[in-house]
Amino acid sequence: MDLNLLRVLDALLQENSVPRAAERLGTSPAAVSRTLARLRRTVGDPLLVRAG
């Protein structure tokens, strides 16, 4: 597993927001969203799905 995926997951879990995680990581929201999609494929789980 690419350890950068874990770095993005950590930022997402702490920020609870793709745009805020992107700002924290110094990248674009689109890049974080693509990484989240990779994480979902890698673990085979719909991680961090919006609810409500």
All heavy atoms as atom14 arrays in JSON, in Angstrom:
{
  "sequence": "MDLNLLRVLDALLQENSVPRAAERLGTSPAAVSRTLARLRRTVGDPLLVRAG",
  "atom14_mask": [
    [1, 1, 1, 1, 1, 1, 1, 1, 0, 0, 0, 0, 0, 0],
    [1, 1, 1, 1, 1, 1, 1, 1, 0, 0, 0, 0, 0, 0],
    [1, 1, 1, 1, 1, 1, 1, 1, 0, 0, 0, 0, 0, 0],
    [1, 1, 1, 1, 1, 1, 1, 1, 0, 0, 0, 0, 0, 0],
    [1, 1, 1, 1, 1, 1, 1, 1, 0, 0, 0, 0, 0, 0],
    [1, 1, 1, 1, 1, 1, 1, 1, 0, 0, 0, 0, 0, 0],
    [1, 1, 1, 1, 1, 1, 1, 1, 1, 1, 1, 0, 0, 0],
    [1, 1, 1, 1, 1, 1, 1, 0, 0, 0, 0, 0, 0, 0],
    [1, 1, 1, 1, 1, 1, 1, 1, 0, 0, 0, 0, 0, 0],
    [1, 1, 1, 1, 1, 1, 1, 1, 0, 0, 0, 0, 0, 0],
    [1, 1, 1, 1, 1, 0, 0, 0, 0, 0, 0, 0, 0, 0],
    [1, 1, 1, 1, 1, 1, 1, 1, 0, 0, 0, 0, 0, 0],
    [1, 1, 1, 1, 1, 1, 1, 1, 0, 0, 0, 0, 0, 0],
    [1, 1, 1, 1, 1, 1, 1, 1, 1, 0, 0, 0, 0, 0],
    [1, 1, 1, 1, 1, 1, 1, 1, 1, 0, 0, 0, 0, 0],
    [1, 1, 1, 1, 1, 1, 1, 1, 0, 0, 0, 0, 0, 0],
    [1, 1, 1, 1, 1, 1, 0, 0, 0, 0, 0, 0, 0, 0],
    [1, 1, 1, 1, 1, 1, 1, 0, 0, 0, 0, 0, 0, 0],
    [1, 1, 1, 1, 1, 1, 1, 0, 0, 0, 0, 0, 0, 0],
    [1, 1, 1, 1, 1, 1, 1, 1, 1, 1, 1, 0, 0, 0],
    [1, 1, 1, 1, 1, 0, 0, 0, 0, 0, 0, 0, 0, 0],
    [1, 1, 1, 1, 1, 0, 0, 0, 0, 0, 0, 0, 0, 0],
    [1, 1, 1, 1, 1, 1, 1, 1, 1, 0, 0, 0, 0, 0],
    [1, 1, 1, 1, 1, 1, 1, 1, 1, 1, 1, 0, 0, 0],
    [1, 1, 1, 1, 1, 1, 1, 1, 0, 0, 0, 0, 0, 0],
    [1, 1, 1, 1, 0, 0, 0, 0, 0, 0, 0, 0, 0, 0],
    [1, 1, 1, 1, 1, 1, 1, 0, 0, 0, 0, 0, 0, 0],
    [1, 1, 1, 1, 1, 1, 0, 0, 0, 0, 0, 0, 0, 0],
    [1, 1, 1, 1, 1, 1, 1, 0, 0, 0, 0, 0, 0, 0],
    [1, 1, 1, 1, 1, 0, 0, 0, 0, 0, 0, 0, 0, 0],
    [1, 1, 1, 1, 1, 0, 0, 0, 0, 0, 0, 0, 0, 0],
    [1, 1, 1, 1, 1, 1, 1, 0, 0, 0, 0, 0, 0, 0],
    [1, 1, 1, 1, 1, 1, 0, 0, 0, 0, 0, 0, 0, 0],
    [1, 1, 1, 1, 1, 1, 1, 1, 1, 1, 1, 0, 0, 0],
    [1, 1, 1, 1, 1, 1, 1, 0, 0, 0, 0, 0, 0, 0],
    [1, 1, 1, 1, 1, 1, 1, 1, 0, 0, 0, 0, 0, 0],
    [1, 1, 1, 1, 1, 0, 0, 0, 0, 0, 0, 0, 0, 0],
    [1, 1, 1, 1, 1, 1, 1, 1, 1, 1, 1, 0, 0, 0],
    [1, 1, 1, 1, 1, 1, 1, 1, 0, 0, 0, 0, 0, 0],
    [1, 1, 1, 1, 1, 1, 1, 1, 1, 1, 1, 0, 0, 0],
    [1, 1, 1, 1, 1, 1, 1, 1, 1, 1, 1, 0, 0, 0],
    [1, 1, 1, 1, 1, 1, 1, 0, 0, 0, 0, 0, 0, 0],
    [1, 1, 1, 1, 1, 1, 1, 0, 0, 0, 0, 0, 0, 0],
    [1, 1, 1, 1, 0, 0, 0, 0, 0, 0, 0, 0, 0, 0],
    [1, 1, 1, 1, 1, 1, 1, 1, 0, 0, 0, 0, 0, 0],
    [1, 1, 1, 1, 1, 1, 1, 0, 0, 0, 0, 0, 0, 0],
    [1, 1, 1, 1, 1, 1, 1, 1, 0, 0, 0, 0, 0, 0],
    [1, 1, 1, 1, 1, 1, 1, 1, 0, 0, 0, 0, 0, 0],
    [1, 1, 1, 1, 1, 1, 1, 0, 0, 0, 0, 0, 0, 0],
    [1, 1, 1, 1, 1, 1, 1, 1, 1, 1, 1, 0, 0, 0],
    [1, 1, 1, 1, 1, 0, 0, 0, 0, 0, 0, 0, 0, 0],
    [1, 1, 1, 1, 0, 0, 0, 0, 0, 0, 0, 0, 0, 0]
  ],
  "atom14_positions": [
    [[0.85, -1.19, 0.0], [0.0, 0.0, 0.0], [0.89, 1.24, 0.0], [1.9, 1.31, 0.69], [-0.91, -0.01, 1.23], [-1.75, 1.26, 1.34], [-2.72, 1.38, 2.85], [-4.26, 0.77, 2.23], [0.0, 0.0, 0.0], [0.0, 0.0, 0.0], [0.0, 0.0, 0.0], [0.0, 0.0, 0.0], [0.0, 0.0, 0.0], [0.0, 0.0, 0.0]],
    [[0.47, 2.22, -0.75], [1.16, 3.5, -0.82], [0.93, 4.25, 0.5], [-0.22, 4.54, 0.87], [0.6, 4.29, -2.0], [1.25, 5.63, -2.21], [2.11, 6.03, -1.4], [0.89, 6.3, -3.19], [0.0, 0.0, 0.0], [0.0, 0.0, 0.0], [0.0, 0.0, 0.0], [0.0, 0.0, 0.0], [0.0, 0.0, 0.0], [0.0, 0.0, 0.0]],
    [[1.98, 4.57, 1.2], [1.84, 5.23, 2.5], [1.29, 6.66, 2.38], [0.76, 7.2, 3.34], [3.17, 5.22, 3.25], [3.65, 3.83, 3.66], [4.97, 3.93, 4.39], [2.62, 3.11, 4.5], [0.0, 0.0, 0.0], [0.0, 0.0, 0.0], [0.0, 0.0, 0.0], [0.0, 0.0, 0.0], [0.0, 0.0, 0.0], [0.0, 0.0, 0.0]],
    [[1.39, 7.26, 1.2], [0.78, 8.58, 0.99], [-0.74, 8.51, 1.12], [-1.38, 9.48, 1.5], [1.17, 9.16, -0.37], [2.6, 9.61, -0.38], [3.08, 10.21, 0.58], [3.3, 9.32, -1.45], [0.0, 0.0, 0.0], [0.0, 0.0, 0.0], [0.0, 0.0, 0.0], [0.0, 0.0, 0.0], [0.0, 0.0, 0.0], [0.0, 0.0, 0.0]],
    [[-1.31, 7.34, 0.81], [-2.75, 7.16, 0.98], [-3.13, 7.32, 2.45], [-4.15, 7.93, 2.77], [-3.19, 5.79, 0.47], [-3.04, 5.51, -1.02], [-3.43, 4.07, -1.32], [-3.84, 6.48, -1.85], [0.0, 0.0, 0.0], [0.0, 0.0, 0.0], [0.0, 0.0, 0.0], [0.0, 0.0, 0.0], [0.0, 0.0, 0.0], [0.0, 0.0, 0.0]],
    [[-2.3, 6.79, 3.32], [-2.57, 6.9, 4.76], [-2.47, 8.34, 5.24], [-3.23, 8.76, 6.12], [-1.64, 5.99, 5.54], [-1.79, 4.5, 5.28], [-0.77, 3.71, 6.09], [-3.2, 4.05, 5.59], [0.0, 0.0, 0.0], [0.0, 0.0, 0.0], [0.0, 0.0, 0.0], [0.0, 0.0, 0.0], [0.0, 0.0, 0.0], [0.0, 0.0, 0.0]],
    [[-1.55, 9.09, 4.67], [-1.4, 10.49, 5.03], [-2.67, 11.27, 4.67], [-3.17, 12.09, 5.45], [-0.19, 11.08, 4.3], [0.32, 12.35, 4.89], [1.53, 12.83, 4.14], [1.05, 14.03, 3.48], [1.41, 14.46, 2.31], [2.29, 13.85, 1.61], [0.91, 15.55, 1.81], [0.0, 0.0, 0.0], [0.0, 0.0, 0.0], [0.0, 0.0, 0.0]],
    [[-3.21, 10.99, 3.5], [-4.44, 11.65, 3.07], [-5.61, 11.19, 3.94], [-6.44, 12.01, 4.36], [-4.71, 11.4, 1.57], [-6.08, 11.91, 1.17], [-3.63, 12.06, 0.73], [0.0, 0.0, 0.0], [0.0, 0.0, 0.0], [0.0, 0.0, 0.0], [0.0, 0.0, 0.0], [0.0, 0.0, 0.0], [0.0, 0.0, 0.0], [0.0, 0.0, 0.0]],
    [[-5.69, 9.91, 4.23], [-6.75, 9.4, 5.1], [-6.7, 10.07, 6.46], [-7.73, 10.48, 7.0], [-6.64, 7.88, 5.25], [-7.68, 7.23, 6.16], [-9.09, 7.49, 5.65], [-7.41, 5.74, 6.28], [0.0, 0.0, 0.0], [0.0, 0.0, 0.0], [0.0, 0.0, 0.0], [0.0, 0.0, 0.0], [0.0, 0.0, 0.0], [0.0, 0.0, 0.0]],
    [[-5.52, 10.22, 7.02], [-5.37, 10.89, 8.31], [-5.9, 12.32, 8.25], [-6.65, 12.75, 9.14], [-3.91, 10.88, 8.74], [-3.7, 11.56, 10.07], [-4.35, 11.16, 11.06], [-2.88, 12.51, 10.13], [0.0, 0.0, 0.0], [0.0, 0.0, 0.0], [0.0, 0.0, 0.0], [0.0, 0.0, 0.0], [0.0, 0.0, 0.0], [0.0, 0.0, 0.0]],
    [[-5.55, 13.05, 7.21], [-6.02, 14.44, 7.08], [-7.54, 14.48, 6.92], [-8.21, 15.32, 7.52], [-5.35, 15.1, 5.88], [0.0, 0.0, 0.0], [0.0, 0.0, 0.0], [0.0, 0.0, 0.0], [0.0, 0.0, 0.0], [0.0, 0.0, 0.0], [0.0, 0.0, 0.0], [0.0, 0.0, 0.0], [0.0, 0.0, 0.0], [0.0, 0.0, 0.0]],
    [[-8.09, 13.54, 6.14], [-9.54, 13.5, 5.97], [-10.25, 13.19, 7.29], [-11.29, 13.79, 7.59], [-9.91, 12.45, 4.92], [-9.65, 12.85, 3.47], [-9.71, 11.62, 2.57], [-10.66, 13.9, 3.02], [0.0, 0.0, 0.0], [0.0, 0.0, 0.0], [0.0, 0.0, 0.0], [0.0, 0.0, 0.0], [0.0, 0.0, 0.0], [0.0, 0.0, 0.0]],
    [[-9.72, 12.27, 8.04], [-10.34, 11.92, 9.32], [-10.27, 13.07, 10.31], [-11.2, 13.28, 11.1], [-9.68, 10.67, 9.9], [-9.96, 9.37, 9.15], [-9.09, 8.25, 9.71], [-11.43, 9.01, 9.23], [0.0, 0.0, 0.0], [0.0, 0.0, 0.0], [0.0, 0.0, 0.0], [0.0, 0.0, 0.0], [0.0, 0.0, 0.0], [0.0, 0.0, 0.0]],
    [[-9.19, 13.81, 10.29], [-9.06, 14.93, 11.22], [-9.88, 16.14, 10.8], [-10.43, 16.84, 11.66], [-7.59, 15.31, 11.37], [-6.8, 14.28, 12.13], [-5.38, 14.72, 12.41], [-5.09, 15.9, 12.47], [-4.51, 13.75, 12.6], [0.0, 0.0, 0.0], [0.0, 0.0, 0.0], [0.0, 0.0, 0.0], [0.0, 0.0, 0.0], [0.0, 0.0, 0.0]],
    [[-9.96, 16.39, 9.51], [-10.64, 17.6, 9.02], [-12.12, 17.39, 8.71], [-12.89, 18.35, 8.69], [-9.94, 18.13, 7.76], [-8.5, 18.55, 7.99], [-8.37, 19.73, 8.94], [-9.33, 20.51, 9.11], [-7.28, 19.88, 9.52], [0.0, 0.0, 0.0], [0.0, 0.0, 0.0], [0.0, 0.0, 0.0], [0.0, 0.0, 0.0], [0.0, 0.0, 0.0]],
    [[-12.52, 16.14, 8.43], [-13.91, 15.83, 8.06], [-14.39, 16.62, 6.86], [-15.57, 16.95, 6.75], [-14.87, 16.08, 9.24], [-14.6, 15.15, 10.38], [-14.38, 13.97, 10.17], [-14.62, 15.67, 11.58], [0.0, 0.0, 0.0], [0.0, 0.0, 0.0], [0.0, 0.0, 0.0], [0.0, 0.0, 0.0], [0.0, 0.0, 0.0], [0.0, 0.0, 0.0]],
    [[-13.46, 16.95, 5.96], [-13.8, 17.76, 4.79], [-12.7, 17.6, 3.75], [-11.51, 17.74, 4.07], [-13.91, 19.22, 5.21], [-13.85, 20.08, 4.11], [0.0, 0.0, 0.0], [0.0, 0.0, 0.0], [0.0, 0.0, 0.0], [0.0, 0.0, 0.0], [0.0, 0.0, 0.0], [0.0, 0.0, 0.0], [0.0, 0.0, 0.0], [0.0, 0.0, 0.0]],
    [[-13.1, 17.33, 2.51], [-12.11, 17.21, 1.44], [-11.39, 18.54, 1.21], [-10.16, 18.57, 1.15], [-12.76, 16.66, 0.14], [-11.82, 16.81, -1.05], [-13.15, 15.2, 0.32], [0.0, 0.0, 0.0], [0.0, 0.0, 0.0], [0.0, 0.0, 0.0], [0.0, 0.0, 0.0], [0.0, 0.0, 0.0], [0.0, 0.0, 0.0], [0.0, 0.0, 0.0]],
    [[-12.11, 19.67, 1.09], [-11.4, 20.94, 0.87], [-10.44, 21.31, 2.01], [-9.33, 21.78, 1.77], [-12.52, 21.97, 0.74], [-13.71, 21.19, 0.33], [-13.56, 19.85, 0.98], [0.0, 0.0, 0.0], [0.0, 0.0, 0.0], [0.0, 0.0, 0.0], [0.0, 0.0, 0.0], [0.0, 0.0, 0.0], [0.0, 0.0, 0.0], [0.0, 0.0, 0.0]],
    [[-10.86, 21.08, 3.25], [-9.97, 21.42, 4.38], [-8.78, 20.47, 4.44], [-7.67, 20.89, 4.76], [-10.76, 21.41, 5.69], [-11.67, 22.61, 5.83], [-12.19, 22.8, 7.24], [-12.79, 21.62, 7.82], [-14.09, 21.39, 7.91], [-14.95, 22.28, 7.45], [-14.54, 20.28, 8.45], [0.0, 0.0, 0.0], [0.0, 0.0, 0.0], [0.0, 0.0, 0.0]],
    [[-9.01, 19.2, 4.12], [-7.89, 18.24, 4.08], [-6.9, 18.64, 2.99], [-5.69, 18.58, 3.17], [-8.4, 16.83, 3.85], [0.0, 0.0, 0.0], [0.0, 0.0, 0.0], [0.0, 0.0, 0.0], [0.0, 0.0, 0.0], [0.0, 0.0, 0.0], [0.0, 0.0, 0.0], [0.0, 0.0, 0.0], [0.0, 0.0, 0.0], [0.0, 0.0, 0.0]],
    [[-7.43, 19.07, 1.86], [-6.56, 19.5, 0.76], [-5.72, 20.71, 1.16], [-4.52, 20.77, 0.87], [-7.41, 19.84, -0.47], [0.0, 0.0, 0.0], [0.0, 0.0, 0.0], [0.0, 0.0, 0.0], [0.0, 0.0, 0.0], [0.0, 0.0, 0.0], [0.0, 0.0, 0.0], [0.0, 0.0, 0.0], [0.0, 0.0, 0.0], [0.0, 0.0, 0.0]],
    [[-6.36, 21.65, 1.83], [-5.62, 22.84, 2.29], [-4.52, 22.43, 3.27], [-3.39, 22.9, 3.19], [-6.59, 23.81, 2.96], [-5.95, 25.11, 3.36], [-6.96, 26.08, 3.94], [-8.11, 26.1, 3.47], [-6.58, 26.83, 4.86], [0.0, 0.0, 0.0], [0.0, 0.0, 0.0], [0.0, 0.0, 0.0], [0.0, 0.0, 0.0], [0.0, 0.0, 0.0]],
    [[-4.86, 21.54, 4.17], [-3.88, 21.06, 5.16], [-2.69, 20.37, 4.49], [-1.55, 20.51, 4.92], [-4.59, 20.09, 6.1], [-3.72, 19.44, 7.11], [-4.52, 18.4, 7.88], [-3.69, 17.76, 8.85], [-3.98, 17.64, 10.12], [-5.11, 18.11, 10.58], [-3.18, 17.04, 10.93], [0.0, 0.0, 0.0], [0.0, 0.0, 0.0], [0.0, 0.0, 0.0]],
    [[-2.98, 19.62, 3.41], [-1.93, 18.89, 2.7], [-1.22, 19.72, 1.64], [-0.24, 19.27, 1.06], [-2.54, 17.63, 2.05], [-3.08, 16.59, 3.01], [-3.95, 15.59, 2.27], [-1.95, 15.9, 3.74], [0.0, 0.0, 0.0], [0.0, 0.0, 0.0], [0.0, 0.0, 0.0], [0.0, 0.0, 0.0], [0.0, 0.0, 0.0], [0.0, 0.0, 0.0]],
    [[-1.75, 20.9, 1.36], [-1.15, 21.76, 0.36], [-1.39, 21.26, -1.06], [-0.52, 21.38, -1.92], [0.0, 0.0, 0.0], [0.0, 0.0, 0.0], [0.0, 0.0, 0.0], [0.0, 0.0, 0.0], [0.0, 0.0, 0.0], [0.0, 0.0, 0.0], [0.0, 0.0, 0.0], [0.0, 0.0, 0.0], [0.0, 0.0, 0.0], [0.0, 0.0, 0.0]],
    [[-2.58, 20.74, -1.29], [-2.93, 20.22, -2.62], [-4.35, 20.64, -2.96], [-4.98, 21.37, -2.2], [-2.76, 18.68, -2.65], [-2.89, 18.24, -3.99], [-3.74, 17.97, -1.76], [0.0, 0.0, 0.0], [0.0, 0.0, 0.0], [0.0, 0.0, 0.0], [0.0, 0.0, 0.0], [0.0, 0.0, 0.0], [0.0, 0.0, 0.0], [0.0, 0.0, 0.0]],
    [[-4.86, 20.19, -4.09], [-6.21, 20.58, -4.51], [-7.25, 19.61, -3.98], [-6.95, 18.43, -3.73], [-6.29, 20.62, -6.03], [-6.22, 19.3, -6.55], [0.0, 0.0, 0.0], [0.0, 0.0, 0.0], [0.0, 0.0, 0.0], [0.0, 0.0, 0.0], [0.0, 0.0, 0.0], [0.0, 0.0, 0.0], [0.0, 0.0, 0.0], [0.0, 0.0, 0.0]],
    [[-8.49, 20.08, -3.82], [-9.56, 19.17, -3.43], [-9.75, 18.02, -4.42], [-10.05, 16.9, -4.02], [-10.8, 20.07, -3.37], [-10.25, 21.43, -3.1], [-8.94, 21.48, -3.84], [0.0, 0.0, 0.0], [0.0, 0.0, 0.0], [0.0, 0.0, 0.0], [0.0, 0.0, 0.0], [0.0, 0.0, 0.0], [0.0, 0.0, 0.0], [0.0, 0.0, 0.0]],
    [[-9.53, 18.29, -5.7], [-9.67, 17.24, -6.71], [-8.64, 16.13, -6.49], [-8.96, 14.94, -6.61], [-9.53, 17.82, -8.11], [0.0, 0.0, 0.0], [0.0, 0.0, 0.0], [0.0, 0.0, 0.0], [0.0, 0.0, 0.0], [0.0, 0.0, 0.0], [0.0, 0.0, 0.0], [0.0, 0.0, 0.0], [0.0, 0.0, 0.0], [0.0, 0.0, 0.0]],
    [[-7.43, 16.5, -6.14], [-6.38, 15.51, -5.88], [-6.73, 14.67, -4.65], [-6.53, 13.45, -4.65], [-5.03, 16.19, -5.69], [0.0, 0.0, 0.0], [0.0, 0.0, 0.0], [0.0, 0.0, 0.0], [0.0, 0.0, 0.0], [0.0, 0.0, 0.0], [0.0, 0.0, 0.0], [0.0, 0.0, 0.0], [0.0, 0.0, 0.0], [0.0, 0.0, 0.0]],
    [[-7.26, 15.3, -3.62], [-7.65, 14.56, -2.42], [-8.82, 13.63, -2.73], [-8.85, 12.49, -2.28], [-8.0, 15.53, -1.26], [-8.59, 14.78, -0.07], [-6.75, 16.29, -0.83], [0.0, 0.0, 0.0], [0.0, 0.0, 0.0], [0.0, 0.0, 0.0], [0.0, 0.0, 0.0], [0.0, 0.0, 0.0], [0.0, 0.0, 0.0], [0.0, 0.0, 0.0]],
    [[-9.75, 14.1, -3.54], [-10.89, 13.28, -3.93], [-10.43, 12.05, -4.72], [-10.92, 10.94, -4.49], [-11.87, 14.11, -4.76], [-13.0, 13.36, -5.09], [0.0, 0.0, 0.0], [0.0, 0.0, 0.0], [0.0, 0.0, 0.0], [0.0, 0.0, 0.0], [0.0, 0.0, 0.0], [0.0, 0.0, 0.0], [0.0, 0.0, 0.0], [0.0, 0.0, 0.0]],
    [[-9.49, 12.24, -5.65], [-8.95, 11.11, -6.41], [-8.22, 10.13, -5.49], [-8.35, 8.91, -5.64], [-8.0, 11.59, -7.51], [-8.71, 12.21, -8.69], [-7.77, 12.45, -9.85], [-6.61, 13.27, -9.5], [-6.57, 14.59, -9.59], [-7.63, 15.27, -10.0], [-5.47, 15.24, -9.27], [0.0, 0.0, 0.0], [0.0, 0.0, 0.0], [0.0, 0.0, 0.0]],
    [[-7.51, 10.64, -4.51], [-6.81, 9.77, -3.57], [-7.8, 9.01, -2.71], [-7.6, 7.83, -2.42], [-5.84, 10.59, -2.69], [-4.94, 11.3, -3.55], [-5.05, 9.7, -1.75], [0.0, 0.0, 0.0], [0.0, 0.0, 0.0], [0.0, 0.0, 0.0], [0.0, 0.0, 0.0], [0.0, 0.0, 0.0], [0.0, 0.0, 0.0], [0.0, 0.0, 0.0]],
    [[-8.88, 9.66, -2.31], [-9.93, 8.97, -1.56], [-10.52, 7.84, -2.38], [-10.76, 6.74, -1.86], [-11.01, 9.96, -1.12], [-12.2, 9.38, -0.36], [-11.76, 8.63, 0.88], [-13.18, 10.5, -0.01], [0.0, 0.0, 0.0], [0.0, 0.0, 0.0], [0.0, 0.0, 0.0], [0.0, 0.0, 0.0], [0.0, 0.0, 0.0], [0.0, 0.0, 0.0]],
    [[-10.72, 8.06, -3.67], [-11.23, 7.0, -4.55], [-10.23, 5.84, -4.61], [-10.64, 4.67, -4.58], [-11.49, 7.56, -5.95], [0.0, 0.0, 0.0], [0.0, 0.0, 0.0], [0.0, 0.0, 0.0], [0.0, 0.0, 0.0], [0.0, 0.0, 0.0], [0.0, 0.0, 0.0], [0.0, 0.0, 0.0], [0.0, 0.0, 0.0], [0.0, 0.0, 0.0]],
    [[-8.94, 6.14, -4.67], [-7.91, 5.09, -4.65], [-7.95, 4.31, -3.34], [-7.81, 3.09, -3.33], [-6.51, 5.69, -4.84], [-6.18, 6.02, -6.26], [-4.77, 6.55, -6.4], [-3.77, 5.62, -5.87], [-2.57, 5.98, -5.44], [-2.2, 7.23, -5.45], [-1.74, 5.08, -4.98], [0.0, 0.0, 0.0], [0.0, 0.0, 0.0], [0.0, 0.0, 0.0]],
    [[-8.12, 5.02, -2.24], [-8.21, 4.37, -0.93], [-9.39, 3.41, -0.9], [-9.28, 2.28, -0.43], [-8.4, 5.41, 0.17], [-7.16, 5.99, 0.79], [-7.49, 7.27, 1.53], [-6.51, 4.98, 1.71], [0.0, 0.0, 0.0], [0.0, 0.0, 0.0], [0.0, 0.0, 0.0], [0.0, 0.0, 0.0], [0.0, 0.0, 0.0], [0.0, 0.0, 0.0]],
    [[-10.53, 3.87, -1.41], [-11.72, 3.04, -1.43], [-11.5, 1.77, -2.25], [-11.9, 0.68, -1.83], [-12.9, 3.82, -1.99], [-13.4, 4.9, -1.04], [-14.44, 5.77, -1.69], [-15.02, 6.7, -0.72], [-15.64, 7.82, -1.05], [-15.8, 8.13, -2.33], [-16.12, 8.6, -0.12], [0.0, 0.0, 0.0], [0.0, 0.0, 0.0], [0.0, 0.0, 0.0]],
    [[-10.87, 1.91, -3.41], [-10.57, 0.73, -4.24], [-9.58, -0.19, -3.56], [-9.73, -1.41, -3.59], [-10.02, 1.16, -5.6], [-11.06, 1.67, -6.57], [-10.52, 1.82, -7.97], [-9.29, 2.6, -8.05], [-9.23, 3.92, -8.17], [-10.35, 4.63, -8.22], [-8.07, 4.54, -8.26], [0.0, 0.0, 0.0], [0.0, 0.0, 0.0], [0.0, 0.0, 0.0]],
    [[-8.57, 0.37, -2.94], [-7.52, -0.41, -2.3], [-8.06, -1.28, -1.16], [-7.71, -2.45, -1.06], [-6.4, 0.5, -1.77], [-5.83, 1.22, -2.9], [-5.31, -0.28, -1.1], [0.0, 0.0, 0.0], [0.0, 0.0, 0.0], [0.0, 0.0, 0.0], [0.0, 0.0, 0.0], [0.0, 0.0, 0.0], [0.0, 0.0, 0.0], [0.0, 0.0, 0.0]],
    [[-8.89, -0.69, -0.33], [-9.4, -1.43, 0.83], [-10.73, -2.12, 0.56], [-11.21, -2.9, 1.38], [-9.49, -0.55, 2.1], [-8.14, -0.02, 2.48], [-10.49, 0.56, 1.92], [0.0, 0.0, 0.0], [0.0, 0.0, 0.0], [0.0, 0.0, 0.0], [0.0, 0.0, 0.0], [0.0, 0.0, 0.0], [0.0, 0.0, 0.0], [0.0, 0.0, 0.0]],
    [[-11.35, -1.82, -0.59], [-12.61, -2.45, -0.93], [-13.75, -2.05, -0.02], [-14.62, -2.85, 0.29], [0.0, 0.0, 0.0], [0.0, 0.0, 0.0], [0.0, 0.0, 0.0], [0.0, 0.0, 0.0], [0.0, 0.0, 0.0], [0.0, 0.0, 0.0], [0.0, 0.0, 0.0], [0.0, 0.0, 0.0], [0.0, 0.0, 0.0], [0.0, 0.0, 0.0]],
    [[-13.73, -0.79, 0.42], [-14.74, -0.3, 1.36], [-15.11, 1.12, 0.98], [-14.24, 1.91, 0.62], [-14.16, -0.34, 2.78], [-15.2, -0.04, 3.83], [-15.91, -0.96, 4.21], [-15.3, 1.12, 4.24], [0.0, 0.0, 0.0], [0.0, 0.0, 0.0], [0.0, 0.0, 0.0], [0.0, 0.0, 0.0], [0.0, 0.0, 0.0], [0.0, 0.0, 0.0]],
    [[-16.39, 1.49, 1.08], [-16.8, 2.86, 0.78], [-16.48, 3.81, 1.94], [-17.36, 4.27, 2.67], [-18.29, 2.74, 0.55], [-18.71, 1.58, 1.38], [-17.52, 0.63, 1.37], [0.0, 0.0, 0.0], [0.0, 0.0, 0.0], [0.0, 0.0, 0.0], [0.0, 0.0, 0.0], [0.0, 0.0, 0.0], [0.0, 0.0, 0.0], [0.0, 0.0, 0.0]],
    [[-15.22, 4.1, 2.14], [-14.76, 4.94, 3.24], [-15.35, 6.35, 3.15], [-15.48, 6.92, 2.08], [-13.23, 5.07, 3.19], [-12.44, 3.79, 3.32], [-10.99, 4.06, 2.96], [-12.55, 3.23, 4.71], [0.0, 0.0, 0.0], [0.0, 0.0, 0.0], [0.0, 0.0, 0.0], [0.0, 0.0, 0.0], [0.0, 0.0, 0.0], [0.0, 0.0, 0.0]],
    [[-15.66, 6.9, 4.29], [-16.04, 8.3, 4.44], [-17.14, 8.73, 3.48], [-17.05, 9.75, 2.8], [-14.8, 9.19, 4.26], [-13.62, 8.87, 5.17], [-12.42, 9.71, 4.79], [-13.98, 9.07, 6.62], [0.0, 0.0, 0.0], [0.0, 0.0, 0.0], [0.0, 0.0, 0.0], [0.0, 0.0, 0.0], [0.0, 0.0, 0.0], [0.0, 0.0, 0.0]],
    [[-18.22, 7.97, 3.47], [-19.36, 8.29, 2.62], [-20.21, 9.34, 3.32], [-20.45, 9.26, 4.52], [-20.2, 7.02, 2.35], [-21.43, 7.35, 1.55], [-19.37, 5.98, 1.64], [0.0, 0.0, 0.0], [0.0, 0.0, 0.0], [0.0, 0.0, 0.0], [0.0, 0.0, 0.0], [0.0, 0.0, 0.0], [0.0, 0.0, 0.0], [0.0, 0.0, 0.0]],
    [[-20.62, 10.33, 2.55], [-21.46, 11.39, 3.09], [-22.79, 10.83, 3.58], [-23.41, 10.03, 2.88], [-21.72, 12.42, 2.01], [-21.72, 13.83, 2.5], [-22.07, 14.8, 1.43], [-21.09, 14.8, 0.34], [-21.12, 15.66, -0.64], [-22.05, 16.56, -0.71], [-20.2, 15.6, -1.58], [0.0, 0.0, 0.0], [0.0, 0.0, 0.0], [0.0, 0.0, 0.0]],
    [[-23.21, 11.22, 4.74], [-24.48, 10.75, 5.29], [-25.39, 11.93, 5.57], [-24.94, 12.99, 5.96], [-24.25, 9.96, 6.58], [0.0, 0.0, 0.0], [0.0, 0.0, 0.0], [0.0, 0.0, 0.0], [0.0, 0.0, 0.0], [0.0, 0.0, 0.0], [0.0, 0.0, 0.0], [0.0, 0.0, 0.0], [0.0, 0.0, 0.0], [0.0, 0.0, 0.0]],
    [[-26.68, 11.72, 5.39], [-27.64, 12.75, 5.72], [-27.89, 13.64, 4.6], [-28.48, 14.56, 4.43], [0.0, 0.0, 0.0], [0.0, 0.0, 0.0], [0.0, 0.0, 0.0], [0.0, 0.0, 0.0], [0.0, 0.0, 0.0], [0.0, 0.0, 0.0], [0.0, 0.0, 0.0], [0.0, 0.0, 0.0], [0.0, 0.0, 0.0], [0.0, 0.0, 0.0]]
  ]
}
